[in-house]
Amino acid sequence: MNRKGCDSGFFILLGAGDPKVQQIWQDAASGQFELVMSVISINEVLVVLYRQGKLAEADGFRSLIYSSPWVHIVPVSISIAEKSAGYRHGLGLSTVDSIILATAVEENCGELLTTDRHFVAADSQGIVKVTLLA
């Protein structure tokens, strides 16, 4: 199956009702591809919602993600941690972003959907295709 990695920004835009991201979500729900997310993104999205005082939205996010069979949540494995270290060093990414990138690569995603421009370096080096959402 075709797979697309998603960084935390994808899910923040989904919650904000971004039309482009909502269409991607619907395409995944219809079986066109699977969305892959690092478990680290759950932490990042929840922190954003908690800081904004959006506790109900945090509960809704968890329910949505955990109940959507087209979303594959990936824990940090030894292989992902090792790849992440290389990306952190070689691309200058933060630990969190290097884990998200390593997860997409480890899970054979053809694309990484992101709001973070610093992932473009991974695209220019042929690591994974990067699609900027905002």
Chimera marker file (.cmm) of the C-alpha trace (Angstrom):
<marker_set name="trace">
<marker id="1" x="0.000" y="0.000" z="0.000" r="1" g="1" b="0" radius="0.5"/>
<marker id="2" x="1.097" y="3.545" z="-0.710" r="1" g="1" b="0" radius="0.5"/>
<marker id="3" x="2.115" y="5.299" z="2.507" r="1" g="1" b="0" radius="0.5"/>
<marker id="4" x="2.582" y="8.954" z="3.411" r="1" g="1" b="0" radius="0.5"/>
<marker id="5" x="4.433" y="10.075" z="6.507" r="1" g="1" b="0" radius="0.5"/>
<marker id="6" x="2.903" y="12.931" z="8.464" r="1" g="1" b="0" radius="0.5"/>
<marker id="7" x="4.594" y="15.305" z="10.832" r="1" g="1" b="0" radius="0.5"/>
<marker id="8" x="2.823" y="16.949" z="13.746" r="1" g="1" b="0" radius="0.5"/>
<marker id="9" x="1.907" y="20.022" z="11.710" r="1" g="1" b="0" radius="0.5"/>
<marker id="10" x="-0.295" y="17.878" z="9.468" r="1" g="1" b="0" radius="0.5"/>
<marker id="11" x="-2.505" y="16.980" z="12.420" r="1" g="1" b="0" radius="0.5"/>
<marker id="12" x="-2.562" y="20.543" z="13.738" r="1" g="1" b="0" radius="0.5"/>
<marker id="13" x="-3.775" y="21.748" z="10.324" r="1" g="1" b="0" radius="0.5"/>
<marker id="14" x="-6.323" y="18.923" z="10.240" r="1" g="1" b="0" radius="0.5"/>
<marker id="15" x="-7.740" y="20.108" z="13.557" r="1" g="1" b="0" radius="0.5"/>
<marker id="16" x="-7.799" y="23.686" z="12.271" r="1" g="1" b="0" radius="0.5"/>
<marker id="17" x="-9.919" y="22.630" z="9.302" r="1" g="1" b="0" radius="0.5"/>
<marker id="18" x="-7.351" y="23.266" z="6.572" r="1" g="1" b="0" radius="0.5"/>
<marker id="19" x="-9.086" y="22.261" z="3.299" r="1" g="1" b="0" radius="0.5"/>
<marker id="20" x="-5.979" y="20.748" z="1.672" r="1" g="1" b="0" radius="0.5"/>
<marker id="21" x="-5.230" y="18.603" z="4.721" r="1" g="1" b="0" radius="0.5"/>
<marker id="22" x="-8.881" y="17.611" z="5.097" r="1" g="1" b="0" radius="0.5"/>
<marker id="23" x="-8.822" y="16.379" z="1.474" r="1" g="1" b="0" radius="0.5"/>
<marker id="24" x="-5.682" y="14.329" z="2.153" r="1" g="1" b="0" radius="0.5"/>
<marker id="25" x="-7.417" y="12.876" z="5.225" r="1" g="1" b="0" radius="0.5"/>
<marker id="26" x="-10.480" y="11.942" z="3.155" r="1" g="1" b="0" radius="0.5"/>
<marker id="27" x="-8.307" y="10.369" z="0.465" r="1" g="1" b="0" radius="0.5"/>
<marker id="28" x="-6.614" y="8.231" z="3.116" r="1" g="1" b="0" radius="0.5"/>
<marker id="29" x="-9.982" y="7.315" z="4.636" r="1" g="1" b="0" radius="0.5"/>
<marker id="30" x="-11.163" y="6.165" z="1.203" r="1" g="1" b="0" radius="0.5"/>
<marker id="31" x="-8.230" y="3.740" z="0.994" r="1" g="1" b="0" radius="0.5"/>
<marker id="32" x="-5.985" y="5.578" z="-1.443" r="1" g="1" b="0" radius="0.5"/>
<marker id="33" x="-3.031" y="5.423" z="0.974" r="1" g="1" b="0" radius="0.5"/>
<marker id="34" x="-2.113" y="4.967" z="4.612" r="1" g="1" b="0" radius="0.5"/>
<marker id="35" x="-0.961" y="7.839" z="6.818" r="1" g="1" b="0" radius="0.5"/>
<marker id="36" x="2.056" y="7.041" z="8.977" r="1" g="1" b="0" radius="0.5"/>
<marker id="37" x="2.864" y="9.022" z="12.096" r="1" g="1" b="0" radius="0.5"/>
<marker id="38" x="5.528" y="8.755" z="14.757" r="1" g="1" b="0" radius="0.5"/>
<marker id="39" x="4.310" y="8.312" z="18.299" r="1" g="1" b="0" radius="0.5"/>
<marker id="40" x="6.345" y="11.480" z="18.971" r="1" g="1" b="0" radius="0.5"/>
<marker id="41" x="3.775" y="13.474" z="16.967" r="1" g="1" b="0" radius="0.5"/>
<marker id="42" x="1.077" y="12.508" z="19.455" r="1" g="1" b="0" radius="0.5"/>
<marker id="43" x="3.134" y="14.248" z="22.129" r="1" g="1" b="0" radius="0.5"/>
<marker id="44" x="3.731" y="17.340" z="19.996" r="1" g="1" b="0" radius="0.5"/>
<marker id="45" x="0.088" y="17.795" z="19.006" r="1" g="1" b="0" radius="0.5"/>
<marker id="46" x="-1.179" y="17.252" z="22.546" r="1" g="1" b="0" radius="0.5"/>
<marker id="47" x="1.293" y="19.790" z="23.945" r="1" g="1" b="0" radius="0.5"/>
<marker id="48" x="0.051" y="22.408" z="21.459" r="1" g="1" b="0" radius="0.5"/>
<marker id="49" x="-3.571" y="21.724" z="22.392" r="1" g="1" b="0" radius="0.5"/>
<marker id="50" x="-2.842" y="21.687" z="26.144" r="1" g="1" b="0" radius="0.5"/>
<marker id="51" x="-0.997" y="25.021" z="25.902" r="1" g="1" b="0" radius="0.5"/>
<marker id="52" x="-4.022" y="26.503" z="24.150" r="1" g="1" b="0" radius="0.5"/>
<marker id="53" x="-6.309" y="25.141" z="26.864" r="1" g="1" b="0" radius="0.5"/>
<marker id="54" x="-8.117" y="22.939" z="24.335" r="1" g="1" b="0" radius="0.5"/>
<marker id="55" x="-8.639" y="19.857" z="26.486" r="1" g="1" b="0" radius="0.5"/>
<marker id="56" x="-11.755" y="18.696" z="24.627" r="1" g="1" b="0" radius="0.5"/>
<marker id="57" x="-9.914" y="19.017" z="21.314" r="1" g="1" b="0" radius="0.5"/>
<marker id="58" x="-7.041" y="16.965" z="22.770" r="1" g="1" b="0" radius="0.5"/>
<marker id="59" x="-9.489" y="14.201" z="23.657" r="1" g="1" b="0" radius="0.5"/>
<marker id="60" x="-11.013" y="14.440" z="20.189" r="1" g="1" b="0" radius="0.5"/>
<marker id="61" x="-7.587" y="14.221" z="18.549" r="1" g="1" b="0" radius="0.5"/>
<marker id="62" x="-6.735" y="11.074" z="20.495" r="1" g="1" b="0" radius="0.5"/>
<marker id="63" x="-10.077" y="9.476" z="19.662" r="1" g="1" b="0" radius="0.5"/>
<marker id="64" x="-9.774" y="10.335" z="15.978" r="1" g="1" b="0" radius="0.5"/>
<marker id="65" x="-6.221" y="9.077" z="15.576" r="1" g="1" b="0" radius="0.5"/>
<marker id="66" x="-6.669" y="5.894" z="17.591" r="1" g="1" b="0" radius="0.5"/>
<marker id="67" x="-9.899" y="4.929" z="15.823" r="1" g="1" b="0" radius="0.5"/>
<marker id="68" x="-8.799" y="5.619" z="12.227" r="1" g="1" b="0" radius="0.5"/>
<marker id="69" x="-7.596" y="2.408" z="10.577" r="1" g="1" b="0" radius="0.5"/>
<marker id="70" x="-5.853" y="4.414" z="7.835" r="1" g="1" b="0" radius="0.5"/>
<marker id="71" x="-3.470" y="5.922" z="10.420" r="1" g="1" b="0" radius="0.5"/>
<marker id="72" x="-0.488" y="3.799" z="11.436" r="1" g="1" b="0" radius="0.5"/>
<marker id="73" x="1.217" y="4.991" z="14.642" r="1" g="1" b="0" radius="0.5"/>
<marker id="74" x="4.842" y="3.918" z="14.857" r="1" g="1" b="0" radius="0.5"/>
<marker id="75" x="6.811" y="3.652" z="18.112" r="1" g="1" b="0" radius="0.5"/>
<marker id="76" x="10.476" y="4.624" z="18.233" r="1" g="1" b="0" radius="0.5"/>
<marker id="77" x="12.502" y="1.498" z="17.518" r="1" g="1" b="0" radius="0.5"/>
<marker id="78" x="16.248" y="1.010" z="17.742" r="1" g="1" b="0" radius="0.5"/>
<marker id="79" x="16.489" y="1.304" z="13.947" r="1" g="1" b="0" radius="0.5"/>
<marker id="80" x="14.516" y="4.560" z="13.941" r="1" g="1" b="0" radius="0.5"/>
<marker id="81" x="16.675" y="5.948" z="16.760" r="1" g="1" b="0" radius="0.5"/>
<marker id="82" x="19.852" y="5.111" z="14.833" r="1" g="1" b="0" radius="0.5"/>
<marker id="83" x="18.575" y="6.633" z="11.564" r="1" g="1" b="0" radius="0.5"/>
<marker id="84" x="17.381" y="9.653" z="13.527" r="1" g="1" b="0" radius="0.5"/>
<marker id="85" x="20.866" y="10.290" z="14.892" r="1" g="1" b="0" radius="0.5"/>
<marker id="86" x="22.240" y="10.386" z="11.354" r="1" g="1" b="0" radius="0.5"/>
<marker id="87" x="19.554" y="12.807" z="10.185" r="1" g="1" b="0" radius="0.5"/>
<marker id="88" x="19.983" y="14.993" z="13.238" r="1" g="1" b="0" radius="0.5"/>
<marker id="89" x="23.706" y="15.215" z="12.622" r="1" g="1" b="0" radius="0.5"/>
<marker id="90" x="23.664" y="15.352" z="8.826" r="1" g="1" b="0" radius="0.5"/>
<marker id="91" x="20.661" y="17.610" z="8.288" r="1" g="1" b="0" radius="0.5"/>
<marker id="92" x="20.795" y="19.641" z="11.495" r="1" g="1" b="0" radius="0.5"/>
<marker id="93" x="17.261" y="18.632" z="12.524" r="1" g="1" b="0" radius="0.5"/>
<marker id="94" x="16.008" y="18.607" z="16.089" r="1" g="1" b="0" radius="0.5"/>
<marker id="95" x="15.743" y="15.218" z="17.769" r="1" g="1" b="0" radius="0.5"/>
<marker id="96" x="11.951" y="15.216" z="17.413" r="1" g="1" b="0" radius="0.5"/>
<marker id="97" x="12.023" y="16.105" z="13.710" r="1" g="1" b="0" radius="0.5"/>
<marker id="98" x="14.806" y="13.650" z="12.975" r="1" g="1" b="0" radius="0.5"/>
<marker id="99" x="12.699" y="10.901" z="14.603" r="1" g="1" b="0" radius="0.5"/>
<marker id="100" x="9.695" y="11.897" z="12.468" r="1" g="1" b="0" radius="0.5"/>
<marker id="101" x="11.851" y="11.783" z="9.321" r="1" g="1" b="0" radius="0.5"/>
<marker id="102" x="13.447" y="8.462" z="10.311" r="1" g="1" b="0" radius="0.5"/>
<marker id="103" x="9.991" y="7.013" z="10.948" r="1" g="1" b="0" radius="0.5"/>
<marker id="104" x="8.831" y="7.949" z="7.436" r="1" g="1" b="0" radius="0.5"/>
<marker id="105" x="11.954" y="6.412" z="5.912" r="1" g="1" b="0" radius="0.5"/>
<marker id="106" x="11.853" y="3.260" z="8.063" r="1" g="1" b="0" radius="0.5"/>
<marker id="107" x="8.167" y="2.745" z="7.220" r="1" g="1" b="0" radius="0.5"/>
<marker id="108" x="8.837" y="3.087" z="3.455" r="1" g="1" b="0" radius="0.5"/>
<marker id="109" x="6.739" y="6.201" z="2.993" r="1" g="1" b="0" radius="0.5"/>
<marker id="110" x="6.949" y="7.672" z="-0.468" r="1" g="1" b="0" radius="0.5"/>
<marker id="111" x="6.285" y="11.139" z="0.866" r="1" g="1" b="0" radius="0.5"/>
<marker id="112" x="6.464" y="13.214" z="4.042" r="1" g="1" b="0" radius="0.5"/>
<marker id="113" x="3.630" y="15.710" z="4.581" r="1" g="1" b="0" radius="0.5"/>
<marker id="114" x="4.860" y="18.611" z="6.674" r="1" g="1" b="0" radius="0.5"/>
<marker id="115" x="4.548" y="22.251" z="7.610" r="1" g="1" b="0" radius="0.5"/>
<marker id="116" x="8.263" y="22.543" z="8.431" r="1" g="1" b="0" radius="0.5"/>
<marker id="117" x="10.517" y="23.910" z="5.688" r="1" g="1" b="0" radius="0.5"/>
<marker id="118" x="13.654" y="22.424" z="7.209" r="1" g="1" b="0" radius="0.5"/>
<marker id="119" x="12.535" y="18.986" z="5.962" r="1" g="1" b="0" radius="0.5"/>
<marker id="120" x="13.144" y="20.181" z="2.394" r="1" g="1" b="0" radius="0.5"/>
<marker id="121" x="16.817" y="19.264" z="2.885" r="1" g="1" b="0" radius="0.5"/>
<marker id="122" x="15.739" y="15.598" z="3.113" r="1" g="1" b="0" radius="0.5"/>
<marker id="123" x="14.004" y="15.980" z="-0.251" r="1" g="1" b="0" radius="0.5"/>
<marker id="124" x="16.961" y="17.703" z="-1.920" r="1" g="1" b="0" radius="0.5"/>
<marker id="125" x="19.237" y="14.879" z="-0.720" r="1" g="1" b="0" radius="0.5"/>
<marker id="126" x="16.901" y="12.195" z="-2.087" r="1" g="1" b="0" radius="0.5"/>
<marker id="127" x="15.948" y="10.795" z="1.331" r="1" g="1" b="0" radius="0.5"/>
<marker id="128" x="12.188" y="11.198" z="0.904" r="1" g="1" b="0" radius="0.5"/>
<marker id="129" x="9.856" y="13.388" z="-1.137" r="1" g="1" b="0" radius="0.5"/>
<marker id="130" x="8.691" y="16.296" z="1.025" r="1" g="1" b="0" radius="0.5"/>
<marker id="131" x="5.386" y="18.078" z="0.493" r="1" g="1" b="0" radius="0.5"/>
<marker id="132" x="4.991" y="21.397" z="2.298" r="1" g="1" b="0" radius="0.5"/>
<marker id="133" x="1.433" y="22.001" z="3.435" r="1" g="1" b="0" radius="0.5"/>
<marker id="134" x="1.735" y="25.587" z="4.605" r="1" g="1" b="0" radius="0.5"/>
<link id1="1" id2="2" r="1" g="1" b="0" radius="0.2"/>
<link id1="2" id2="3" r="1" g="1" b="0" radius="0.2"/>
<link id1="3" id2="4" r="1" g="1" b="0" radius="0.2"/>
<link id1="4" id2="5" r="1" g="1" b="0" radius="0.2"/>
<link id1="5" id2="6" r="1" g="1" b="0" radius="0.2"/>
<link id1="6" id2="7" r="1" g="1" b="0" radius="0.2"/>
<link id1="7" id2="8" r="1" g="1" b="0" radius="0.2"/>
<link id1="8" id2="9" r="1" g="1" b="0" radius="0.2"/>
<link id1="9" id2="10" r="1" g="1" b="0" radius="0.2"/>
<link id1="10" id2="11" r="1" g="1" b="0" radius="0.2"/>
<link id1="11" id2="12" r="1" g="1" b="0" radius="0.2"/>
<link id1="12" id2="13" r="1" g="1" b="0" radius="0.2"/>
<link id1="13" id2="14" r="1" g="1" b="0" radius="0.2"/>
<link id1="14" id2="15" r="1" g="1" b="0" radius="0.2"/>
<link id1="15" id2="16" r="1" g="1" b="0" radius="0.2"/>
<link id1="16" id2="17" r="1" g="1" b="0" radius="0.2"/>
<link id1="17" id2="18" r="1" g="1" b="0" radius="0.2"/>
<link id1="18" id2="19" r="1" g="1" b="0" radius="0.2"/>
<link id1="19" id2="20" r="1" g="1" b="0" radius="0.2"/>
<link id1="20" id2="21" r="1" g="1" b="0" radius="0.2"/>
<link id1="21" id2="22" r="1" g="1" b="0" radius="0.2"/>
<link id1="22" id2="23" r="1" g="1" b="0" radius="0.2"/>
<link id1="23" id2="24" r="1" g="1" b="0" radius="0.2"/>
<link id1="24" id2="25" r="1" g="1" b="0" radius="0.2"/>
<link id1="25" id2="26" r="1" g="1" b="0" radius="0.2"/>
<link id1="26" id2="27" r="1" g="1" b="0" radius="0.2"/>
<link id1="27" id2="28" r="1" g="1" b="0" radius="0.2"/>
<link id1="28" id2="29" r="1" g="1" b="0" radius="0.2"/>
<link id1="29" id2="30" r="1" g="1" b="0" radius="0.2"/>
<link id1="30" id2="31" r="1" g="1" b="0" radius="0.2"/>
<link id1="31" id2="32" r="1" g="1" b="0" radius="0.2"/>
<link id1="32" id2="33" r="1" g="1" b="0" radius="0.2"/>
<link id1="33" id2="34" r="1" g="1" b="0" radius="0.2"/>
<link id1="34" id2="35" r="1" g="1" b="0" radius="0.2"/>
<link id1="35" id2="36" r="1" g="1" b="0" radius="0.2"/>
<link id1="36" id2="37" r="1" g="1" b="0" radius="0.2"/>
<link id1="37" id2="38" r="1" g="1" b="0" radius="0.2"/>
<link id1="38" id2="39" r="1" g="1" b="0" radius="0.2"/>
<link id1="39" id2="40" r="1" g="1" b="0" radius="0.2"/>
<link id1="40" id2="41" r="1" g="1" b="0" radius="0.2"/>
<link id1="41" id2="42" r="1" g="1" b="0" radius="0.2"/>
<link id1="42" id2="43" r="1" g="1" b="0" radius="0.2"/>
<link id1="43" id2="44" r="1" g="1" b="0" radius="0.2"/>
<link id1="44" id2="45" r="1" g="1" b="0" radius="0.2"/>
<link id1="45" id2="46" r="1" g="1" b="0" radius="0.2"/>
<link id1="46" id2="47" r="1" g="1" b="0" radius="0.2"/>
<link id1="47" id2="48" r="1" g="1" b="0" radius="0.2"/>
<link id1="48" id2="49" r="1" g="1" b="0" radius="0.2"/>
<link id1="49" id2="50" r="1" g="1" b="0" radius="0.2"/>
<link id1="50" id2="51" r="1" g="1" b="0" radius="0.2"/>
<link id1="51" id2="52" r="1" g="1" b="0" radius="0.2"/>
<link id1="52" id2="53" r="1" g="1" b="0" radius="0.2"/>
<link id1="53" id2="54" r="1" g="1" b="0" radius="0.2"/>
<link id1="54" id2="55" r="1" g="1" b="0" radius="0.2"/>
<link id1="55" id2="56" r="1" g="1" b="0" radius="0.2"/>
<link id1="56" id2="57" r="1" g="1" b="0" radius="0.2"/>
<link id1="57" id2="58" r="1" g="1" b="0" radius="0.2"/>
<link id1="58" id2="59" r="1" g="1" b="0" radius="0.2"/>
<link id1="59" id2="60" r="1" g="1" b="0" radius="0.2"/>
<link id1="60" id2="61" r="1" g="1" b="0" radius="0.2"/>
<link id1="61" id2="62" r="1" g="1" b="0" radius="0.2"/>
<link id1="62" id2="63" r="1" g="1" b="0" radius="0.2"/>
<link id1="63" id2="64" r="1" g="1" b="0" radius="0.2"/>
<link id1="64" id2="65" r="1" g="1" b="0" radius="0.2"/>
<link id1="65" id2="66" r="1" g="1" b="0" radius="0.2"/>
<link id1="66" id2="67" r="1" g="1" b="0" radius="0.2"/>
<link id1="67" id2="68" r="1" g="1" b="0" radius="0.2"/>
<link id1="68" id2="69" r="1" g="1" b="0" radius="0.2"/>
<link id1="69" id2="70" r="1" g="1" b="0" radius="0.2"/>
<link id1="70" id2="71" r="1" g="1" b="0" radius="0.2"/>
<link id1="71" id2="72" r="1" g="1" b="0" radius="0.2"/>
<link id1="72" id2="73" r="1" g="1" b="0" radius="0.2"/>
<link id1="73" id2="74" r="1" g="1" b="0" radius="0.2"/>
<link id1="74" id2="75" r="1" g="1" b="0" radius="0.2"/>
<link id1="75" id2="76" r="1" g="1" b="0" radius="0.2"/>
<link id1="76" id2="77" r="1" g="1" b="0" radius="0.2"/>
<link id1="77" id2="78" r="1" g="1" b="0" radius="0.2"/>
<link id1="78" id2="79" r="1" g="1" b="0" radius="0.2"/>
<link id1="79" id2="80" r="1" g="1" b="0" radius="0.2"/>
<link id1="80" id2="81" r="1" g="1" b="0" radius="0.2"/>
<link id1="81" id2="82" r="1" g="1" b="0" radius="0.2"/>
<link id1="82" id2="83" r="1" g="1" b="0" radius="0.2"/>
<link id1="83" id2="84" r="1" g="1" b="0" radius="0.2"/>
<link id1="84" id2="85" r="1" g="1" b="0" radius="0.2"/>
<link id1="85" id2="86" r="1" g="1" b="0" radius="0.2"/>
<link id1="86" id2="87" r="1" g="1" b="0" radius="0.2"/>
<link id1="87" id2="88" r="1" g="1" b="0" radius="0.2"/>
<link id1="88" id2="89" r="1" g="1" b="0" radius="0.2"/>
<link id1="89" id2="90" r="1" g="1" b="0" radius="0.2"/>
<link id1="90" id2="91" r="1" g="1" b="0" radius="0.2"/>
<link id1="91" id2="92" r="1" g="1" b="0" radius="0.2"/>
<link id1="92" id2="93" r="1" g="1" b="0" radius="0.2"/>
<link id1="93" id2="94" r="1" g="1" b="0" radius="0.2"/>
<link id1="94" id2="95" r="1" g="1" b="0" radius="0.2"/>
<link id1="95" id2="96" r="1" g="1" b="0" radius="0.2"/>
<link id1="96" id2="97" r="1" g="1" b="0" radius="0.2"/>
<link id1="97" id2="98" r="1" g="1" b="0" radius="0.2"/>
<link id1="98" id2="99" r="1" g="1" b="0" radius="0.2"/>
<link id1="99" id2="100" r="1" g="1" b="0" radius="0.2"/>
<link id1="100" id2="101" r="1" g="1" b="0" radius="0.2"/>
<link id1="101" id2="102" r="1" g="1" b="0" radius="0.2"/>
<link id1="102" id2="103" r="1" g="1" b="0" radius="0.2"/>
<link id1="103" id2="104" r="1" g="1" b="0" radius="0.2"/>
<link id1="104" id2="105" r="1" g="1" b="0" radius="0.2"/>
<link id1="105" id2="106" r="1" g="1" b="0" radius="0.2"/>
<link id1="106" id2="107" r="1" g="1" b="0" radius="0.2"/>
<link id1="107" id2="108" r="1" g="1" b="0" radius="0.2"/>
<link id1="108" id2="109" r="1" g="1" b="0" radius="0.2"/>
<link id1="109" id2="110" r="1" g="1" b="0" radius="0.2"/>
<link id1="110" id2="111" r="1" g="1" b="0" radius="0.2"/>
<link id1="111" id2="112" r="1" g="1" b="0" radius="0.2"/>
<link id1="112" id2="113" r="1" g="1" b="0" radius="0.2"/>
<link id1="113" id2="114" r="1" g="1" b="0" radius="0.2"/>
<link id1="114" id2="115" r="1" g="1" b="0" radius="0.2"/>
<link id1="115" id2="116" r="1" g="1" b="0" radius="0.2"/>
<link id1="116" id2="117" r="1" g="1" b="0" radius="0.2"/>
<link id1="117" id2="118" r="1" g="1" b="0" radius="0.2"/>
<link id1="118" id2="119" r="1" g="1" b="0" radius="0.2"/>
<link id1="119" id2="120" r="1" g="1" b="0" radius="0.2"/>
<link id1="120" id2="121" r="1" g="1" b="0" radius="0.2"/>
<link id1="121" id2="122" r="1" g="1" b="0" radius="0.2"/>
<link id1="122" id2="123" r="1" g="1" b="0" radius="0.2"/>
<link id1="123" id2="124" r="1" g="1" b="0" radius="0.2"/>
<link id1="124" id2="125" r="1" g="1" b="0" radius="0.2"/>
<link id1="125" id2="126" r="1" g="1" b="0" radius="0.2"/>
<link id1="126" id2="127" r="1" g="1" b="0" radius="0.2"/>
<link id1="127" id2="128" r="1" g="1" b="0" radius="0.2"/>
<link id1="128" id2="129" r="1" g="1" b="0" radius="0.2"/>
<link id1="129" id2="130" r="1" g="1" b="0" radius="0.2"/>
<link id1="130" id2="131" r="1" g="1" b="0" radius="0.2"/>
<link id1="131" id2="132" r="1" g="1" b="0" radius="0.2"/>
<link id1="132" id2="133" r="1" g="1" b="0" radius="0.2"/>
<link id1="133" id2="134" r="1" g="1" b="0" radius="0.2"/>
</marker_set>
